[in-house]
Amino acid sequence: MSIICESIKGWLVDHESEINKWFRKVDISDFVDDNQRESNNFRFAVFRLNPHLFKIQMPFLRKGQLEKYNNAFVISESRKTELLCSLSQSVETNLESETLTPKAVFGNGETMHAIPKAKPKRRKRKKFMNCGEQLALDYHHMIRGFIQDAMIELVKIGQQSHFFTDEAQIAASLSAPMQDGGCKDWNAEAKKAALIEGADMQLFDDEEQTLTNRIIIGDGCRPPSIRNKLVQYTGGQACIWTLASQRFLIPAQCSFLQSDFCNLQPLIAGGRTYDVIVIDPPWENKSVKRMKKYQMLTDWDLYKLPIGSLAAAGCLVVVWATNKQKQTQFLREELFPHWGVKYLTTWHWLKVTTSGEPVYDLDSPHKKPYENLLIGHVERSSDVSARGAIAVKQLPHHRTIVSVPCSIHSCKPPLTGSEVSTC
């Protein structure tokens, strides 16, 4: 990952720049005619991600919270943090009344009047937290101070290096009146970009004025199907492949398997073992099940992952997990032992806006602005490589990765460049 700065608490990283770095020089010779192929000026192109994907300019708020946030940002910057901390409480309070609180007075003497709202539908409130909710709250209290300290330190360095947007510019934008008198969602462009399907729409050519008329749409020189095959691309430059009438950007010197989860045999048959294995499971989730965004895997499906056949001695196994403590306990107490993996530590990924504030209130009872990475290593009594032993010994016990997230659902930052990949 493109590390902006680092400390003993973690890293501030640029997710967007890391992805763009892979495609700074893309071989497009398969898509130009013979005369153009002879010239290097027509052989390579530069691609970059749609910049709107990372345009997270404000925290993720409900519609009823947008105006309150925008007004608070302009009225009193010093009160912004306190206001964000009280947003979740204000939503519950408003459910008991027909309108929002009529006014709020800030420390600088200015008054913000809220627009009356229709009486919302009552929600049933639980009087007591269940066991899972209590475990999640206890864990949050345990790690909160560490994540907050890392955020304060790394964001401050990021502000000094001008990585984050100047808050004065954001305040000026928020104060600009809208034509319909409404309240603008400053993350709308990022949300819209995430809805676009297809790599061609997510990637732009930096030399579009010279390339657009030179790409020949049609079959490339690559095989028409790579389904259930382990593909190893040894080229020194990224390239474009046409598969099933769609174009794909392939990074340099990479290998991949396009297959269903149940058919990983080609990966095993390849004979390679790996020093680092990163897994981002589609965990069972009520929200995902309700919205039908993607298919989920059961705990039994995860048991069938052939980690033992793919892991080298001392291999680091990194698993992304949500803040649901049932998942964490399952990983540490059941899945890791089943895979032959010994748990080492947990890191955190804190998602922030372009100005450096968390995308959710750190203490929000609904959603947290961070996700977890559980790290373990394959424990074998024989043939433990010196490299693997050094990696385990040098792995930091507790770290936080801070970055502006991509608006595409569940798009995690690359771990290349971190201690996980460099150990």
C-alpha positions as CSV (number, residue, x, y, z in Angstrom):
1,M,0.0,0.0,0.0
2,S,1.1,3.6,-0.6
3,I,2.2,4.6,2.9
4,I,1.8,8.3,3.6
5,C,3.2,8.0,7.1
6,E,3.7,5.5,9.9
7,S,4.3,5.3,13.6
8,I,4.4,2.7,16.3
9,K,0.6,2.8,16.3
10,G,0.1,2.0,12.6
11,W,0.0,3.5,9.1
12,L,-1.8,6.2,7.2
13,V,-2.2,4.8,3.6
14,D,-3.5,6.0,0.2
15,H,-5.6,3.2,-1.1
16,E,-6.3,4.9,-4.4
17,S,-2.7,5.6,-5.2
18,E,-1.7,2.0,-4.6
19,I,-4.2,0.7,-7.1
20,N,-3.3,3.3,-9.7
21,K,0.4,2.5,-9.3
22,W,-0.3,-1.0,-10.7
23,F,-1.5,0.5,-14.0
24,R,0.8,3.3,-14.7
25,K,2.1,1.5,-17.8
26,V,-0.4,-0.8,-19.5
27,D,0.5,-2.8,-22.6
28,I,-2.3,-2.2,-25.2
29,S,-0.5,-3.6,-28.2
30,D,-3.1,-6.3,-28.7
31,F,-5.7,-3.5,-29.4
32,V,-3.9,-1.4,-32.0
33,D,-3.2,-2.0,-35.6
34,D,0.2,-3.2,-37.0
35,N,1.4,0.3,-37.9
36,Q,0.7,1.7,-34.4
37,R,2.2,-1.4,-32.7
38,E,5.6,-0.5,-34.1
39,S,5.6,2.7,-32.1
40,N,6.0,2.8,-28.3
41,N,3.9,5.9,-28.3
42,F,0.9,3.7,-29.2
43,R,1.9,0.6,-27.3
44,F,1.4,1.7,-23.7
45,A,-1.3,3.7,-21.9
46,V,-1.8,4.9,-18.3
47,F,-5.0,4.0,-16.4
48,R,-6.4,5.2,-13.1
49,L,-9.4,4.5,-11.0
50,N,-12.5,6.7,-11.1
51,P,-11.5,9.4,-8.5
52,H,-15.1,9.7,-7.3
53,L,-14.8,6.3,-5.7
54,F,-12.7,7.8,-2.9
55,K,-14.6,11.1,-2.6
56,I,-15.8,10.5,0.9
57,Q,-16.1,14.0,2.1
58,M,-18.3,13.6,5.1
59,P,-19.3,10.9,7.6
60,F,-22.0,8.4,6.5
61,L,-25.2,9.8,7.9
62,R,-28.9,9.1,7.7
63,K,-31.0,11.6,5.7
64,G,-32.3,13.2,8.9
65,Q,-28.8,13.8,10.1
66,L,-27.4,15.5,7.0
67,E,-28.7,19.0,7.6
68,K,-27.7,18.9,11.2
69,Y,-24.2,18.0,10.3
70,N,-23.8,20.5,7.5
71,N,-25.1,23.4,9.7
72,A,-22.9,22.4,12.6
73,F,-19.8,22.3,10.4
74,V,-20.4,25.9,9.3
75,I,-21.6,27.3,12.6
76,S,-18.9,25.9,14.9
77,E,-16.0,23.8,13.9
78,S,-15.0,23.4,17.5
79,R,-18.3,21.7,18.3
80,K,-18.3,19.3,15.4
81,T,-16.8,16.4,17.2
82,E,-19.3,16.8,20.1
83,L,-22.2,17.0,17.7
84,L,-21.2,13.8,15.9
85,C,-20.9,12.0,19.2
86,S,-24.5,13.0,20.0
87,L,-26.1,12.2,16.6
88,S,-27.0,8.6,17.5
89,Q,-28.5,9.8,20.8
90,S,-30.5,12.5,19.0
91,V,-32.1,10.0,16.6
92,E,-33.4,8.0,19.5
93,T,-34.7,11.1,21.3
94,N,-36.5,12.3,18.2
95,L,-38.4,9.1,17.8
96,E,-40.3,9.9,21.0
97,S,-41.5,13.3,19.7
98,E,-43.3,14.6,16.7
99,T,-40.6,17.0,15.6
100,L,-36.9,17.5,16.0
101,T,-35.6,19.6,18.8
102,P,-36.6,23.2,17.8
103,K,-33.2,24.7,18.3
104,A,-29.7,24.1,19.5
105,V,-27.4,26.8,21.0
106,F,-23.7,26.4,20.5
107,G,-20.8,27.7,22.6
108,N,-20.2,30.6,20.3
109,G,-23.7,32.0,20.9
110,E,-25.1,31.0,17.5
111,T,-28.4,29.2,17.2
112,M,-29.3,26.5,14.7
113,H,-33.0,25.9,14.1
114,A,-34.0,22.4,12.9
115,I,-36.6,21.9,10.3
116,P,-39.7,20.1,11.7
117,K,-40.1,16.6,10.6
118,A,-43.1,14.3,10.3
119,K,-43.5,11.8,13.1
120,P,-41.3,8.8,12.2
121,K,-42.4,5.2,12.6
122,R,-41.8,3.9,16.0
123,R,-39.2,1.3,16.4
124,K,-39.3,-1.3,19.2
125,R,-36.4,-0.7,21.6
126,K,-34.7,-3.4,23.5
127,K,-34.5,-2.7,27.2
128,F,-31.4,-4.9,27.6
129,M,-28.6,-5.8,25.3
130,N,-28.2,-9.5,24.3
131,C,-25.0,-11.4,24.9
132,G,-23.5,-10.7,21.5
133,E,-24.2,-6.9,21.8
134,Q,-22.6,-6.9,25.3
135,L,-19.5,-8.7,24.1
136,A,-19.2,-6.3,21.2
137,L,-19.5,-3.3,23.5
138,D,-16.9,-4.7,25.9
139,Y,-14.5,-5.3,23.1
140,H,-15.0,-1.8,21.8
141,H,-14.2,-0.3,25.2
142,M,-11.1,-2.4,25.3
143,I,-9.7,-1.2,21.9
144,R,-11.3,2.3,21.6
145,G,-8.4,4.2,23.2
146,F,-5.8,2.5,21.0
147,I,-7.7,3.3,17.8
148,Q,-8.4,6.8,18.8
149,D,-4.8,7.5,19.7
150,A,-3.6,6.1,16.4
151,M,-6.2,8.2,14.5
152,I,-5.2,11.4,16.3
153,E,-1.5,10.9,15.7
154,L,-1.7,9.7,12.0
155,V,-4.4,12.2,10.9
156,K,-2.3,15.0,12.4
157,I,0.7,13.9,10.4
158,G,-1.5,13.6,7.3
159,Q,-2.8,17.1,7.7
160,Q,0.7,18.4,8.0
161,S,1.6,16.7,4.8
162,H,-1.6,18.0,3.1
163,F,-2.9,14.5,2.4
164,F,-6.3,15.5,3.9
165,T,-8.6,18.2,2.5
166,D,-8.4,21.5,4.3
167,E,-11.5,21.7,6.5
168,A,-11.9,25.4,5.7
169,Q,-12.6,24.4,2.1
170,I,-15.2,21.9,3.2
171,A,-16.8,24.5,5.4
172,A,-17.0,26.9,2.5
173,S,-18.6,24.2,0.3
174,L,-21.1,23.3,2.9
175,S,-22.1,27.0,3.4
176,A,-23.0,27.4,-0.3
177,P,-26.8,27.5,-0.7
178,M,-28.5,24.8,-2.8
179,Q,-31.0,25.8,-5.5
180,D,-33.8,23.7,-4.0
181,G,-33.0,24.9,-0.5
182,G,-32.3,21.3,0.6
183,C,-29.4,19.6,2.1
184,K,-26.6,18.1,0.0
185,D,-25.1,14.7,0.6
186,W,-21.4,15.3,-0.1
187,N,-20.8,11.6,-0.6
188,A,-23.3,11.4,-3.5
189,E,-20.6,11.2,-6.2
190,A,-18.9,8.4,-4.4
191,K,-22.1,6.5,-4.0
192,K,-23.0,7.0,-7.7
193,A,-19.6,5.8,-8.9
194,A,-19.9,2.6,-6.8
195,L,-23.1,1.7,-8.6
196,I,-21.4,1.7,-12.0
197,E,-20.7,-1.9,-13.1
198,G,-17.8,-3.0,-15.3
199,A,-14.1,-2.2,-15.2
200,D,-14.4,-0.1,-18.3
201,M,-16.5,2.4,-16.4
202,Q,-14.4,2.4,-13.3
203,L,-11.1,3.0,-15.1
204,F,-10.1,6.1,-17.0
205,D,-7.3,6.5,-19.5
206,D,-5.0,9.4,-18.6
207,E,-4.2,9.7,-22.3
208,E,-7.7,9.4,-23.6
209,Q,-7.2,12.1,-26.3
210,T,-4.7,9.8,-28.1
211,L,-6.0,6.4,-27.2
212,T,-9.7,6.4,-27.7
213,N,-9.7,6.1,-31.4
214,R,-7.0,3.4,-31.4
215,I,-8.5,0.6,-29.4
216,I,-9.9,-2.2,-31.5
217,I,-12.9,-3.8,-29.8
218,G,-12.8,-7.6,-30.4
219,D,-11.1,-10.8,-29.4
220,G,-7.6,-10.3,-28.0
221,C,-4.8,-12.9,-28.3
222,R,-5.7,-14.4,-24.9
223,P,-7.7,-17.6,-24.5
224,P,-11.5,-17.1,-24.7
225,S,-12.1,-18.8,-21.4
226,I,-10.0,-19.2,-18.3
227,R,-12.7,-20.6,-16.1
228,N,-11.4,-23.1,-13.5
229,K,-7.8,-22.6,-14.7
230,L,-4.8,-21.2,-12.7
231,V,-3.5,-18.4,-14.8
232,Q,0.1,-17.2,-14.4
233,Y,1.0,-14.0,-16.2
234,T,4.8,-13.4,-16.2
235,G,4.8,-10.2,-18.3
236,G,6.7,-7.2,-16.9
237,Q,3.9,-4.7,-17.7
238,A,0.2,-4.7,-16.9
239,C,-1.9,-5.5,-20.0
240,I,-5.5,-5.7,-21.2
241,W,-7.2,-9.0,-21.8
242,T,-10.5,-9.6,-23.6
243,L,-12.5,-12.4,-22.0
244,A,-16.1,-13.2,-22.8
245,S,-16.5,-9.9,-24.7
246,Q,-15.3,-7.9,-21.6
247,R,-12.0,-6.1,-21.1
248,F,-9.9,-6.7,-18.0
249,L,-6.7,-5.0,-16.7
250,I,-4.2,-7.6,-15.6
251,P,-1.4,-6.5,-13.2
252,A,2.2,-7.4,-14.1
253,Q,3.6,-10.7,-12.8
254,C,0.4,-12.0,-11.2
255,S,-1.4,-15.3,-11.0
256,F,-5.1,-15.9,-10.3
257,L,-7.8,-18.5,-10.4
258,Q,-11.3,-17.6,-11.7
259,S,-13.4,-20.3,-10.1
260,D,-16.2,-21.1,-7.7
261,F,-15.3,-21.4,-4.1
262,C,-16.0,-25.1,-4.2
263,N,-13.4,-25.8,-6.9
264,L,-10.0,-24.8,-5.6
265,Q,-8.3,-27.9,-6.9
266,P,-6.5,-26.1,-9.7
267,L,-4.8,-23.8,-7.1
268,I,-3.6,-26.9,-5.1
269,A,-2.5,-28.7,-8.3
270,G,-0.3,-25.7,-9.2
271,G,2.1,-27.0,-6.5
272,R,2.8,-23.6,-5.0
273,T,2.7,-22.7,-1.3
274,Y,2.4,-19.2,0.0
275,D,4.1,-17.2,2.8
276,V,1.0,-14.9,3.3
277,I,-2.7,-15.8,2.7
278,V,-5.3,-13.1,3.0
279,I,-8.9,-14.1,3.2
280,D,-12.0,-11.8,3.1
281,P,-14.9,-14.1,3.7
282,P,-18.5,-13.1,2.7
283,W,-19.7,-13.6,6.3
284,E,-23.3,-14.4,7.0
285,N,-25.0,-11.1,7.7
286,K,-28.7,-10.2,8.1
287,S,-28.3,-6.9,6.2
288,V,-26.6,-8.6,3.2
289,K,-29.2,-11.4,3.3
290,R,-32.0,-8.9,3.2
291,M,-30.5,-6.8,0.4
292,K,-29.2,-9.8,-1.5
293,K,-26.0,-8.1,-2.5
294,Y,-24.0,-11.3,-2.8
295,Q,-23.9,-14.9,-1.7
296,M,-22.6,-15.7,1.7
297,L,-20.5,-18.5,3.1
298,T,-21.5,-20.6,6.1
299,D,-19.1,-21.5,8.8
300,W,-19.0,-25.0,7.4
301,D,-17.9,-23.7,4.0
302,L,-14.9,-21.9,5.6
303,Y,-13.9,-25.2,7.3
304,K,-13.4,-26.6,3.8
305,L,-10.7,-24.0,2.7
306,P,-7.5,-26.0,2.0
307,I,-5.2,-23.8,4.0
308,G,-2.9,-26.7,5.0
309,S,-2.3,-27.5,1.3
310,L,-1.6,-23.9,0.3
311,A,0.4,-22.5,3.3
312,A,4.2,-22.7,3.5
313,A,5.7,-23.4,6.9
314,G,5.3,-20.4,9.1
315,C,2.8,-18.8,6.7
316,L,0.9,-15.8,8.0
317,V,-2.9,-16.1,7.6
318,V,-4.8,-12.9,7.7
319,V,-8.6,-12.9,7.9
320,W,-10.9,-9.9,7.6
321,A,-13.7,-9.9,10.1
322,T,-16.5,-7.6,11.2
323,N,-17.1,-6.3,14.7
324,K,-19.4,-9.2,15.5
325,Q,-17.7,-11.0,18.4
326,K,-19.3,-14.3,17.4
327,Q,-17.1,-14.2,14.3
328,T,-14.0,-13.4,16.2
329,Q,-14.5,-16.2,18.7
330,F,-15.3,-18.6,15.9
331,L,-12.0,-17.7,14.1
332,R,-9.8,-17.8,17.1
333,E,-11.3,-20.9,18.9
334,E,-12.5,-23.1,16.0
335,L,-11.5,-22.1,12.5
336,F,-7.8,-21.3,13.2
337,P,-7.2,-24.5,15.1
338,H,-8.9,-26.5,12.4
339,W,-6.6,-24.9,9.8
340,G,-3.5,-25.5,12.0
341,V,-3.1,-21.8,12.5
342,K,-2.0,-20.2,15.8
343,Y,-3.6,-16.9,16.6
344,L,-1.1,-14.0,16.9
345,T,-2.8,-10.6,17.1
346,T,-5.6,-8.4,15.7
347,W,-5.1,-5.2,13.7
348,H,-7.7,-2.6,12.8
349,W,-8.7,-0.7,9.7
350,L,-10.1,2.7,10.5
351,K,-12.1,4.4,7.7
352,V,-11.9,8.2,7.6
353,T,-13.2,11.0,5.3
354,T,-11.0,13.1,3.0
355,S,-10.7,15.6,5.9
356,G,-9.6,12.9,8.4
357,E,-12.7,12.3,10.5
358,P,-14.2,8.8,11.1
359,V,-16.9,7.8,8.6
360,Y,-19.0,6.9,11.6
361,D,-18.9,8.1,15.2
362,L,-16.4,6.0,17.0
363,D,-19.0,5.2,19.7
364,S,-22.0,4.7,17.4
365,P,-24.2,1.8,18.7
366,H,-25.1,0.9,15.1
367,K,-22.0,0.9,13.0
368,K,-18.4,1.3,13.9
369,P,-15.9,3.1,11.6
370,Y,-13.4,0.2,11.8
371,E,-13.0,-3.4,10.8
372,N,-10.6,-6.0,12.1
373,L,-7.9,-8.2,10.7
374,L,-7.1,-11.4,12.7
375,I,-3.6,-12.6,12.1
376,G,-2.2,-16.0,12.8
377,H,0.6,-18.3,11.5
378,V,0.7,-21.9,10.4
379,E,2.2,-23.9,13.2
380,R,4.1,-27.0,12.2
381,S,6.5,-29.0,14.3
382,S,8.9,-29.6,11.4
383,D,10.5,-27.6,8.6
384,V,9.7,-24.1,9.9
385,S,11.5,-21.8,7.6
386,A,13.8,-19.2,9.0
387,R,11.9,-16.5,7.0
388,G,8.6,-17.6,8.6
389,A,10.1,-17.6,12.1
390,I,11.5,-14.1,11.6
391,A,8.1,-12.9,10.3
392,V,6.3,-14.2,13.4
393,K,8.9,-12.7,15.7
394,Q,8.9,-9.3,14.1
395,L,5.1,-8.9,13.5
396,P,3.8,-5.9,15.5
397,H,1.4,-6.9,18.2
398,H,-1.2,-4.2,17.6
399,R,-1.5,-1.8,14.7
400,T,-4.2,0.4,13.0
401,I,-4.4,1.1,9.3
402,V,-6.0,4.5,8.5
403,S,-7.3,5.3,5.0
404,V,-10.1,6.9,3.0
405,P,-12.3,3.9,1.9
406,C,-13.4,3.0,-1.5
407,S,-17.2,3.5,-2.0
408,I,-17.5,0.0,-3.6
409,H,-19.0,-2.3,-1.0
410,S,-16.5,-4.2,1.1
411,C,-13.5,-3.1,-1.0
412,K,-10.5,-3.5,1.4
413,P,-7.2,-1.6,1.1
414,P,-4.3,-3.7,-0.3
415,L,-1.9,-4.9,2.4
416,T,1.2,-4.8,0.1
417,G,3.9,-2.7,1.8
418,S,2.7,-3.3,5.3
419,E,4.4,-5.5,7.9
420,V,2.2,-8.4,6.8
421,S,3.8,-8.6,3.3
422,T,7.3,-7.3,4.1
423,C,8.1,-9.7,7.1
